[in-house]
Amino acid sequence: MTSLKQSFNFVADSYEKYRPTYPTKLFADIIRYANLHADHNSLEVGSGTGKATEGFVKQGISKITCIEHGQNLVELTRKKFSSSPTLHVIHSSFEDWNHPENDKFDLVYSGTAFHFIPQETGYRKAASLLKVNGVLALFWFIHIPSFEPVYQSIRKAYDLFAPHLEDSSAPTLAEFIEKRNELTLQSGAFKDLSTHTYTWNQTYTAKEYVGLLDTHSGHQLLPPEQKELLYQEIEKAILEEGSGIISKKHAVALFLAKKKDV
């Protein structure tokens, strides 16, 4: 798990360049559910390059403490938000980070990162950091497999060079939501669970699509020669089947819950 978590640290610039941004409506939905105001304090778990952070800042929410394990990611995010004096980026894992017990947050949120926290630690610690009726907002990009011809050709590349990353049996969006709902409620720390989904299509050139793939942890952990052969074959498939352009369906699932009264 640690190697997967740290893999993003080595592709910080690529992550910022190729990863899609979260929908504006997602942040509006969180702010409305949490009744969040500019003077409220928020905590971000696993801020990465600040993709989620940016969404809140654009909505006028910038009293944010960001916790990030990767040093390169920390430096990039600090530079990115250097003009926001109330936004602080701390270099630490969430599990190891210590915070004054009497200093609580109105919102704890995490974008495509909370699965790296052991579930027996994550939910309980998040709850301990929230004020009474404080809100937990967890959201993820969920991969949706496509079976269009270009993606079938791409699967052949995976069969050749990285069969363990082939996606045809990946969990569906509904299955992912069901599992995360269960984990959230199992913690016993939250109530009033609400789930939202957001989907859209985005086009990429062959090189852009490979750049996007290279920001995913499973691909990052491939040996360099194996990864290069895989990417060459994927580019070839997109050039031949899609005339150099590929459309990907993106999906984001948002889970909102309030801290239970103690």
C-alpha positions in Angstrom: 0.0 0.0 0.0 2.8 2.4 0.8 4.4 2.0 -2.6 1.1 2.6 -4.3 0.5 5.7 -2.2 4.0 7.1 -2.9 3.9 6.3 -6.7 2.1 9.6 -7.3 4.9 11.6 -5.8 7.2 10.6 -8.7 4.8 11.9 -11.4 3.6 15.1 -9.7 3.9 17.3 -12.8 2.3 14.7 -15.0 -0.5 14.2 -12.5 -1.2 18.0 -12.6 -1.1 18.0 -16.4 -3.1 15.0 -17.3 -5.5 14.2 -14.5 -9.0 15.6 -15.1 -10.5 18.2 -12.7 -13.5 17.5 -10.5 -16.9 18.9 -11.6 -17.8 22.3 -10.2 -21.2 20.9 -9.2 -19.5 18.5 -6.8 -18.0 21.3 -4.7 -21.3 23.2 -4.8 -23.1 20.0 -3.5 -20.6 19.6 -0.7 -20.8 23.3 0.4 -24.6 23.1 0.4 -24.7 19.9 2.4 -22.2 21.1 4.9 -23.6 24.7 5.0 -20.0 25.7 4.6 -18.9 29.3 4.8 -15.6 31.1 4.0 -14.7 31.3 7.7 -15.1 27.6 8.3 -12.1 25.3 8.7 -11.6 22.4 6.3 -9.1 19.5 6.3 -8.0 17.7 3.1 -6.6 14.2 3.4 -4.2 13.4 0.5 -4.2 16.7 -1.4 -1.9 15.5 -4.2 -1.4 18.4 -6.6 -4.4 20.3 -5.3 -7.0 19.1 -7.8 -9.7 19.0 -5.2 -8.2 21.9 -3.2 -8.6 24.1 -6.3 -12.3 23.4 -6.5 -13.0 24.7 -3.0 -10.7 27.7 -3.5 -12.7 28.7 -6.6 -15.8 28.6 -4.5 -14.4 31.0 -1.9 -13.4 28.2 0.6 -9.7 28.6 1.4 -9.2 28.1 5.1 -7.8 24.6 4.4 -5.2 22.4 6.0 -3.9 19.9 3.4 -2.2 16.7 4.5 0.0 15.1 1.8 2.5 12.3 2.1 4.6 13.0 -1.0 7.2 15.7 -0.7 7.2 16.6 -4.5 3.4 16.9 -4.3 3.6 19.1 -1.2 6.1 21.5 -2.9 3.9 21.7 -6.1 0.8 22.4 -4.1 2.4 25.0 -1.9 3.6 26.8 -5.0 0.2 26.5 -6.7 -1.6 28.1 -3.7 1.1 30.5 -2.5 -1.4 33.4 -2.9 -3.8 31.9 -0.4 -2.5 32.7 3.1 -5.1 30.7 5.0 -4.2 27.5 3.0 -1.5 25.3 4.6 0.1 22.2 3.1 1.6 19.8 5.7 4.0 17.0 4.7 2.8 13.9 6.6 0.8 10.8 6.2 -2.7 11.2 7.6 -2.2 8.2 9.9 0.9 9.8 11.5 -0.3 13.4 11.6 -1.1 14.7 15.1 -3.5 17.6 15.6 -4.5 19.5 18.8 -7.6 17.7 20.2 -9.5 20.9 20.9 -9.0 22.3 17.3 -11.8 20.7 15.2 -12.8 21.1 11.6 -16.1 21.8 9.9 -15.3 19.6 7.0 -12.9 16.7 6.3 -12.7 15.8 2.7 -10.6 13.6 0.4 -10.4 13.3 -3.4 -9.4 9.9 -4.8 -7.1 9.3 -1.9 -9.0 7.9 1.1 -8.7 4.3 0.0 -5.0 4.5 0.8 -5.8 5.0 4.5 -6.5 1.7 6.4 -10.3 1.7 7.0 -9.9 0.9 10.6 -8.0 4.1 11.0 -9.4 6.5 8.4 -13.0 6.9 9.3 -12.5 7.0 13.0 -9.7 9.5 12.8 -11.7 11.7 10.4 -14.6 11.7 12.9 -12.3 12.6 15.8 -11.2 15.7 13.9 -14.6 17.0 13.1 -16.8 19.3 15.1 -20.2 18.1 16.2 -22.3 17.7 13.1 -19.2 18.3 11.0 -19.2 16.8 7.5 -17.1 14.1 5.9 -16.9 14.3 2.1 -15.1 11.5 0.2 -15.0 11.4 -3.6 -13.3 9.3 -6.2 -12.8 9.0 -9.9 -14.2 5.6 -10.8 -12.9 3.9 -13.9 -15.7 2.8 -16.3 -14.6 0.1 -18.8 -15.5 0.7 -22.4 -15.9 -2.1 -25.0 -15.7 0.1 -28.1 -13.3 -1.2 -30.8 -10.4 1.0 -29.8 -10.6 -0.2 -26.1 -10.8 -3.8 -27.3 -7.5 -3.2 -29.1 -6.0 -1.6 -26.0 -7.0 -4.7 -24.0 -4.9 -6.8 -26.4 -1.9 -4.6 -25.4 -2.6 -5.3 -21.8 -3.0 -9.0 -22.5 0.5 -8.9 -24.0 2.4 -6.7 -21.5 0.4 -6.2 -18.3 -2.6 -8.6 -18.0 -3.1 -7.8 -14.3 -4.1 -4.3 -15.4 -6.7 -5.3 -17.9 -10.0 -3.7 -16.9 -12.9 -5.8 -18.3 -13.7 -7.2 -14.9 -13.3 -3.9 -13.0 -16.0 -3.1 -10.4 -19.0 -1.2 -11.8 -19.9 2.3 -10.5 -22.8 0.8 -8.7 -20.6 -1.8 -7.0 -18.1 0.8 -5.9 -20.8 2.9 -4.4 -22.4 0.0 -2.6 -19.0 -1.0 -1.1 -18.1 2.6 0.0 -21.6 3.1 1.5 -21.0 -0.1 3.5 -17.6 1.0 4.8 -18.8 4.4 5.8 -21.7 3.1 7.8 -19.6 0.2 9.3 -17.4 2.7 11.0 -20.2 3.7 13.2 -19.1 7.3 13.3 -21.3 8.9 10.7 -25.0 9.4 9.8 -27.2 10.9 7.1 -25.2 9.3 4.3 -25.8 10.9 0.9 -24.3 9.8 -2.5 -24.0 11.7 -5.7 -22.5 10.8 -9.1 -21.1 12.9 -11.9 -20.3 11.6 -15.4 -18.9 13.2 -18.6 -16.9 12.3 -21.7 -13.4 13.7 -22.4 -11.3 13.3 -25.5 -7.5 12.6 -25.6 -4.8 12.3 -28.2 -2.9 9.0 -28.1 0.0 10.7 -26.2 -2.4 12.4 -23.8 -4.1 9.2 -23.0 -0.8 7.4 -22.3 0.1 10.4 -20.1 -3.1 9.9 -18.2 -2.4 6.2 -17.7 1.0 6.9 -16.5 -0.4 8.8 -13.5 -2.1 5.7 -12.2 -0.3 3.8 -9.5 -0.6 0.3 -11.1 1.1 1.6 -14.3 3.7 3.5 -12.3 4.8 0.3 -10.6 5.5 -1.5 -13.9 9.2 -2.1 -14.8 10.3 0.7 -17.3 10.8 -1.6 -20.3 7.5 -3.4 -19.8 5.7 0.0 -19.4 7.3 1.4 -22.5 6.2 -1.6 -24.6 2.7 -1.4 -23.2 2.4 2.3 -23.9 3.8 1.9 -27.5 1.1 -0.7 -28.2 -1.7 1.4 -26.7 -0.6 4.5 -28.8 -0.6 2.2 -31.8 -4.1 1.0 -31.1 -5.4 4.6 -30.7 -3.7 5.7 -33.9 -5.1 2.8 -35.9 -8.6 2.4 -34.4 -9.4 5.9 -33.3 -7.5 8.0 -35.9 -5.3 9.3 -33.0 -8.2 10.4 -30.7 -9.9 8.5 -27.9 -13.0 9.4 -25.9 -13.0 8.3 -22.2 -16.1 8.4 -20.0 -15.1 9.8 -16.6 -17.2 9.2 -13.5 -16.9 10.7 -10.0 -18.7 9.3 -6.9 -19.3 11.6 -3.9 -20.1 10.3 -0.4 -21.4 12.8 2.2 -22.1 12.1 5.8 -22.3 13.9 9.1 -20.5 13.0 12.3 -22.7 11.2 14.8 -23.4 12.9 18.1 -21.3 11.4 20.9 
